[in-house]
Every structure is written in C-alpha cells, then in structure tokens.
Amino acid sequence: MSLIYRRKANQPSIFHVIHDYLGEIRPFAKRIEKKHLILPLVFLKTIEWSIYRWYKTPIRRFYGVKGNELIYMITRRCNERCSKCGIWKNPEPDSEHLKVSDFINCLKSLHNNLYQVTLTGGEPLLFMEDVLKIAEESTKLNVPMLIVTNGSLINENFLNRYSKLDHILVISIDTLDKEKWPEFRGRDNFDAVMNNLQIAKKMLGDKLRIQSVFAQETINDIPKIIAFCKDVGIRHVSQPYMDFGGIWQEAKQIYENKNDIVCIARKNICIYPNGDVVKCFDHYRIPIAKEPLGNIEKEDIIPILCKKRSTEISKIMKTCNYPCKNLSCNKPQTLLFN
C-alpha cells in the first residue's frame, strides 16, 4: 500500500508545500488575540509544522493543538425526504447505531487536538438527548461544536439547553418559496421550519447560521436566501451540490477544481453512525480508503488514527483533486461564516 503514495504523481510539489504551510499558519495566526505574540507563536508553529511534515512517525498527524475537526454523522435516519440527498434512503438499524458513550470516549481522547466537533446526519435531532449530551461534554472539554439540522425538530426546550452551551446551530434552507418547499424537502412543513428559525434566532442570537446547497435547482433561490439572512442578521454560507444519492444537478459554473489547493480535510476525523472511522466521508473515491480505518466501538480512536494506512490516506489527500475539495469540511467553520 505504501507504494501508492510514493509514485511521482502523488508527490507534493513545492506549490503544494507552500499551500499546505499557509493553510495551517493563516488560521492559526487569526486565532491569536494578542498581536504582539503573533510572530513568536507563528515561528514556533512553523517548527511544529516542519516536524509534522518531515518527521516520520504515525503520531505526527496530531501536530498543533486544536488542529483537527471531528465530524460525526450521528445517524442516516431523517424525518424529511430531501431531493438533494439520498442518505435517508439507507437508515441504520438500531443494532448498528453507536452508543453515545462510545462517541464521548472518542471525544475525550481527542479533545486537545480538536478545534471543532460537527454533528451531521441524516437528521441529528432525531437523537436529541444524545446530541445534548455530546454538546455538554464538548463544553466541559472546551471544544466548540456545530450541528447541521433541517430545522423541523427544533423546540424551545432544546434551544434553552443548547443556548447555554455556547455552540453553533446551522439550519439547512435551500428555498424560501413555499410552493417549492414540498418538492425540495419531501415534507410540507415550511411554516413550521420558519417558525422554528425565528425562535432559534431569538434564543441563539449570533450562534445561529443558515446553510444552502448551490445547485442548478437553487440558482434562483440562493440570492433570496442571502438577502433574507442579511435582513434578519443571520450568517449564511452556500455549499456546492455533491452527489449523496439525490437527484439534483451540479451548478458547475460556480467552482472548478484546482490542483494547487491542498486538501485540509485530510486532518478530519469522520465517524459513521455505526462507529466506523474514515478520514473523509468521500473516502470511497480513494482506492486504499474504501474500507474504514477501524471502529470506535471496538478500539480506541488513537490507535486507529496511528495506523499506517491512515498516514497513507492523509498523504494521498494532500494532492487529490476530487470535487469534495470544495466543501466546507475543507475550510474551518470558524472561518467559513466570517
């Protein structure tokens, strides 16, 4: 397997090295509040980055405090039937759903290396109590958390508890056209979601976000959503459409893949509903990543991430050029909405 990333085609060029370096240093520098410490801390960070890049040990992956994002697809189940997404078509059975305690143990093992925990699905709030337990643990461990939800299950009790934890909630909205809504979401719940949005804005304030998927089907809707967000004071981001089994089409004109962009997502740690660990939810595109690295129900996360194959996959991801490189997991959410 190691021969795969030793091929000349996968060896990073000087261009990749520069982008790799800047991709680490810029976000790090922005997090330094005391400006007089920027130069000495960046110098130390540069030494740390160099050790990570050239010192050949499995644990080098964990260079830099708060350098990784832990992304947990807590479920494939969903109460909606969005035409952009097919994840809901293959819900996990109860027997294959990870216990929340196993994920929290994973979080405890990694928290010093995490700048953020992201919960996605399916619809995460189908497991609302588990989500709140994870959110509470994240607060104790001083790790920011973000939840991506369709907004239909939000209620005041959840918001009251979640708002005290100082985490971010992202509601997915792809149209403000009430007539289009049932076609897009598979459910006629426009009024309920918009009402929940208003309550969330009131209780979460600046911790609320709206995210939209940019596709051929939403080209005329996104500008209206952006205008709405500006009007009510909610930060907004658009993501390009990716094929997760839906029937929408890409709006290819809004982005193009560039080989000189290093994939930051190689540092992500992604967990499936059953506890399987991968470096990226699009891992199947990489031949040696078709199988998961391990499962956190069966073994600790640190040994899983220290496997040689994890290092090999991370190296390949530095120079891969798949369309998933355009997604937000390739840019820290802390910077995405700024």
C-alpha positions as CSV (number, residue, x, y, z in Angstrom):
1,M,0.0,0.0,0.0
2,S,2.8,2.4,0.8
3,L,3.9,2.3,-2.9
4,I,0.7,4.1,-3.8
5,Y,1.7,7.4,-2.4
6,R,5.4,7.0,-3.4
7,R,4.5,7.3,-7.0
8,K,5.8,10.5,-8.6
9,A,2.3,11.6,-9.5
10,N,1.3,11.8,-5.8
11,Q,4.5,13.5,-4.6
12,P,3.7,17.1,-3.4
13,S,5.3,19.8,-5.4
14,I,6.8,23.0,-3.9
15,F,3.5,24.6,-4.8
16,H,1.7,22.1,-2.6
17,V,4.2,22.5,0.2
18,I,3.6,26.3,0.2
19,H,-0.2,25.9,0.2
20,D,0.0,23.3,2.9
21,Y,2.1,25.6,5.1
22,L,-0.1,28.6,4.5
23,G,-3.3,26.5,5.0
24,E,-2.0,25.8,8.6
25,I,-0.4,29.1,9.5
26,R,-3.2,31.5,8.4
27,P,-6.0,30.0,10.5
28,F,-3.5,29.7,13.4
29,A,-2.5,33.3,13.2
30,K,-6.1,34.5,13.2
31,R,-6.8,32.7,16.5
32,I,-4.0,34.7,18.3
33,E,-5.7,37.5,20.1
34,K,-2.6,39.3,21.4
35,K,-1.0,40.8,18.3
36,H,2.5,41.1,19.9
37,L,2.6,37.3,20.2
38,I,1.9,36.6,16.5
39,L,5.5,36.4,15.3
40,P,6.9,34.3,18.1
41,L,3.9,31.9,18.0
42,V,4.0,31.6,14.3
43,F,7.7,30.8,14.5
44,L,7.0,28.0,17.0
45,K,4.1,26.8,14.8
46,T,6.4,26.7,11.8
47,I,8.8,24.4,13.7
48,E,5.9,22.3,14.8
49,W,4.6,22.1,11.2
50,S,8.0,21.1,9.9
51,I,8.3,18.3,12.5
52,Y,4.8,17.1,11.3
53,R,5.8,17.2,7.7
54,W,9.2,15.5,7.8
55,Y,9.5,13.5,11.0
56,K,8.2,10.1,10.0
57,T,6.2,8.8,13.0
58,P,2.5,7.9,12.9
59,I,1.6,10.4,15.7
60,R,2.8,13.3,13.6
61,R,-0.8,13.7,12.4
62,F,-1.6,15.4,15.7
63,Y,0.7,18.3,15.3
64,G,-0.7,21.5,16.5
65,V,-3.1,22.0,19.4
66,K,-6.7,22.3,18.1
67,G,-5.6,21.2,14.6
68,N,-8.4,18.7,13.7
69,E,-12.1,18.6,13.2
70,L,-14.2,15.7,14.5
71,I,-17.2,15.1,12.3
72,Y,-19.9,12.7,13.5
73,M,-22.6,11.5,11.2
74,I,-24.7,10.6,14.2
75,T,-27.4,9.0,12.0
76,R,-28.5,8.3,8.5
77,R,-32.1,8.5,9.6
78,C,-34.1,11.5,8.6
79,N,-37.7,12.8,9.1
80,E,-37.6,14.5,5.7
81,R,-37.1,13.3,2.2
82,C,-35.0,16.0,0.5
83,S,-34.5,15.5,-3.2
84,K,-30.9,16.8,-2.9
85,C,-29.9,13.9,-0.6
86,G,-30.2,10.2,-0.6
87,I,-28.7,9.5,2.8
88,W,-32.2,9.0,4.3
89,K,-32.8,6.1,1.9
90,N,-30.4,3.8,3.9
91,P,-31.2,4.3,7.6
92,E,-29.0,2.4,10.1
93,P,-30.8,-0.3,12.1
94,D,-30.8,0.0,15.9
95,S,-28.2,-2.7,16.1
96,E,-25.7,-0.6,14.1
97,H,-26.2,2.6,15.9
98,L,-23.3,3.7,18.1
99,K,-23.8,4.3,21.8
100,V,-23.4,7.9,22.7
101,S,-20.9,6.9,25.5
102,D,-18.6,5.4,22.8
103,F,-18.5,8.7,20.9
104,I,-18.0,10.7,24.1
105,N,-15.0,8.5,24.9
106,C,-13.6,9.2,21.5
107,L,-14.2,13.0,22.1
108,K,-12.4,12.8,25.4
109,S,-9.4,11.1,23.8
110,L,-9.1,13.7,21.0
111,H,-10.3,17.0,22.6
112,N,-6.8,18.5,22.9
113,N,-6.4,18.1,19.1
114,L,-9.8,19.5,18.1
115,Y,-10.8,22.9,17.1
116,Q,-14.4,21.8,16.5
117,V,-16.9,19.0,16.7
118,T,-19.5,18.8,13.9
119,L,-22.7,16.7,14.2
120,T,-24.5,15.9,10.9
121,G,-26.8,13.3,9.5
122,G,-29.4,12.3,8.4
123,E,-31.1,14.5,10.9
124,P,-29.1,14.8,14.2
125,L,-32.0,16.0,16.3
126,L,-33.8,12.6,15.9
127,F,-31.3,11.8,18.7
128,M,-31.8,15.0,20.6
129,E,-30.8,13.7,24.0
130,D,-27.6,12.2,22.6
131,V,-26.8,15.4,20.8
132,L,-27.2,17.4,24.0
133,K,-25.0,15.0,26.0
134,I,-22.3,15.5,23.4
135,A,-22.8,19.2,23.4
136,E,-22.5,19.3,27.2
137,E,-19.3,17.2,27.1
138,S,-17.9,19.5,24.4
139,T,-18.4,22.5,26.6
140,K,-16.7,20.8,29.5
141,L,-13.7,19.9,27.3
142,N,-13.7,23.5,25.8
143,V,-14.2,22.3,22.2
144,P,-16.6,24.3,20.1
145,M,-19.5,22.3,18.5
146,L,-21.7,22.8,15.4
147,I,-24.9,21.0,14.5
148,V,-26.3,20.9,11.0
149,T,-30.1,20.3,11.1
150,N,-33.1,20.6,8.8
151,G,-34.8,22.7,11.5
152,S,-38.0,20.8,11.7
153,L,-37.4,19.2,15.1
154,I,-36.2,22.3,16.9
155,N,-38.2,23.1,20.1
156,E,-37.8,25.6,22.9
157,N,-36.7,23.0,25.4
158,F,-33.8,22.0,23.1
159,L,-32.9,25.6,22.4
160,N,-33.0,26.6,26.0
161,R,-30.5,23.9,26.9
162,Y,-28.3,24.3,23.8
163,S,-28.1,28.1,24.1
164,K,-26.4,27.8,27.5
165,L,-23.6,25.8,26.0
166,D,-22.4,28.5,23.5
167,H,-22.3,26.2,20.4
168,I,-23.4,26.9,16.9
169,L,-26.6,25.6,15.2
170,V,-26.8,25.5,11.4
171,I,-30.2,25.2,9.7
172,S,-30.3,23.9,6.2
173,I,-32.6,26.0,3.9
174,D,-32.5,25.8,0.1
175,T,-35.5,27.9,-0.8
176,L,-37.9,30.5,0.7
177,D,-40.6,29.7,-1.9
178,K,-43.4,28.0,0.0
179,E,-44.6,26.3,-3.2
180,K,-41.2,24.8,-4.0
181,W,-40.6,23.7,-0.4
182,P,-42.5,20.3,-0.5
183,E,-40.6,19.3,-3.7
184,F,-37.3,20.2,-2.2
185,R,-37.8,18.8,1.3
186,G,-40.3,16.0,0.7
187,R,-42.5,17.4,3.5
188,D,-44.9,20.3,3.6
189,N,-43.5,22.0,6.7
190,F,-42.4,25.4,5.5
191,D,-44.3,27.3,8.2
192,A,-43.1,25.1,11.0
193,V,-39.4,25.4,10.0
194,M,-39.6,29.2,9.5
195,N,-41.3,29.5,12.9
196,N,-38.5,27.4,14.5
197,L,-36.0,29.6,12.7
198,Q,-37.5,32.7,14.3
199,I,-37.4,31.1,17.8
200,A,-33.8,29.9,17.3
201,K,-32.7,33.4,16.2
202,K,-34.3,34.9,19.3
203,M,-32.7,32.3,21.7
204,L,-29.3,31.7,20.0
205,G,-28.6,35.1,18.5
206,D,-25.2,35.1,16.7
207,K,-24.8,31.4,17.2
208,L,-27.4,30.6,14.5
209,R,-26.4,30.1,10.9
210,I,-28.2,29.2,7.6
211,Q,-26.6,26.9,5.0
212,S,-27.8,26.3,1.5
213,V,-26.8,23.9,-1.3
214,F,-25.9,25.6,-4.6
215,A,-27.3,23.5,-7.5
216,Q,-29.0,24.0,-10.8
217,E,-32.3,23.7,-8.9
218,T,-31.4,26.5,-6.4
219,I,-29.7,29.1,-8.6
220,N,-32.6,31.5,-8.4
221,D,-33.3,30.8,-4.7
222,I,-29.9,31.4,-3.1
223,P,-29.8,35.2,-3.7
224,K,-33.2,35.5,-2.0
225,I,-31.9,33.4,1.0
226,I,-28.8,35.6,1.2
227,A,-30.9,38.8,1.2
228,F,-33.2,37.3,3.8
229,C,-30.2,36.5,6.1
230,K,-28.8,40.0,5.7
231,D,-32.2,41.4,6.6
232,V,-32.6,39.4,9.8
233,G,-28.9,39.3,10.8
234,I,-28.1,35.6,10.3
235,R,-24.8,34.5,8.8
236,H,-25.1,32.4,5.6
237,V,-23.0,30.1,3.5
238,S,-23.6,28.2,0.3
239,Q,-22.1,24.8,-0.5
240,P,-21.8,23.3,-3.9
241,Y,-24.0,20.3,-4.6
242,M,-22.4,16.9,-4.0
243,D,-24.0,13.6,-5.1
244,F,-25.1,11.8,-1.9
245,G,-27.7,9.8,-3.7
246,G,-30.0,12.7,-4.5
247,I,-31.4,13.8,-7.9
248,W,-30.3,17.4,-8.1
249,Q,-27.7,18.6,-10.6
250,E,-24.4,20.5,-10.0
251,A,-24.2,24.1,-10.9
252,K,-20.7,23.6,-12.3
253,Q,-20.1,27.2,-13.3
254,I,-19.7,28.3,-9.7
255,Y,-16.5,26.4,-9.0
256,E,-13.7,24.5,-10.5
257,N,-11.2,22.1,-9.0
258,K,-7.7,23.4,-8.6
259,N,-4.7,21.2,-8.2
260,D,-2.8,23.8,-6.2
261,I,-5.3,23.7,-3.3
262,V,-4.2,21.3,-0.6
263,C,-7.0,19.3,1.0
264,I,-7.2,20.4,4.6
265,A,-9.9,17.7,5.1
266,R,-7.1,15.1,5.4
267,K,-6.9,16.1,9.0
268,N,-10.5,15.5,9.7
269,I,-11.7,12.5,11.7
270,C,-15.0,11.3,10.5
271,I,-17.3,8.9,12.3
272,Y,-20.2,7.0,10.8
273,P,-23.4,6.1,12.8
274,N,-22.0,2.6,13.5
275,G,-18.7,3.9,14.8
276,D,-16.6,3.3,11.6
277,V,-13.7,5.8,11.3
278,V,-12.7,7.4,8.0
279,K,-10.6,10.4,7.1
280,C,-13.3,11.8,4.8
281,F,-16.9,10.9,4.0
282,D,-15.9,10.7,0.3
283,H,-13.2,8.2,1.3
284,Y,-14.6,5.6,-1.3
285,R,-13.0,7.7,-4.0
286,I,-9.5,6.7,-2.8
287,P,-8.8,3.1,-3.5
288,I,-6.9,2.3,-0.2
289,A,-9.6,4.1,1.8
290,K,-12.6,2.0,0.7
291,E,-12.6,0.2,4.0
292,P,-12.8,2.1,7.3
293,L,-9.7,2.6,9.4
294,G,-11.4,1.0,12.4
295,N,-14.4,1.3,14.7
296,I,-14.5,3.3,17.9
297,E,-16.9,0.8,19.5
298,K,-14.2,-1.9,19.2
299,E,-10.9,0.0,19.8
300,D,-9.7,3.4,20.9
301,I,-9.5,6.2,18.4
302,I,-5.8,7.0,18.9
303,P,-4.5,3.5,17.8
304,I,-7.0,3.7,14.9
305,L,-5.5,7.0,13.7
306,C,-1.9,5.8,14.2
307,K,-2.3,3.0,11.7
308,K,0.0,3.2,8.7
309,R,-2.9,3.2,6.3
310,S,-4.3,6.4,8.0
311,T,-1.0,8.2,7.2
312,E,-1.0,6.9,3.6
313,I,-4.5,8.2,3.1
314,S,-3.6,11.6,4.5
315,K,-0.7,11.8,2.1
316,I,-2.8,11.0,-0.9
317,M,-5.5,13.5,0.2
318,K,-2.9,16.3,0.1
319,T,-2.7,16.0,-3.7
320,C,-6.1,14.5,-4.7
321,N,-8.4,16.7,-6.7
322,Y,-11.9,15.4,-6.2
323,P,-14.9,17.8,-6.2
324,C,-15.4,17.3,-2.4
325,K,-12.4,19.7,-2.0
326,N,-14.9,22.5,-2.5
327,L,-17.0,21.6,0.6
328,S,-16.9,23.4,3.9
329,C,-15.0,20.5,5.6
330,N,-12.0,21.7,3.7
331,K,-12.3,25.1,5.5
332,P,-12.7,25.5,9.2
333,Q,-16.3,26.5,10.1
334,T,-14.9,29.1,12.4
335,L,-13.6,30.9,9.3
336,L,-16.4,29.8,6.9
337,F,-19.0,32.2,8.2
338,N,-16.7,35.2,8.7
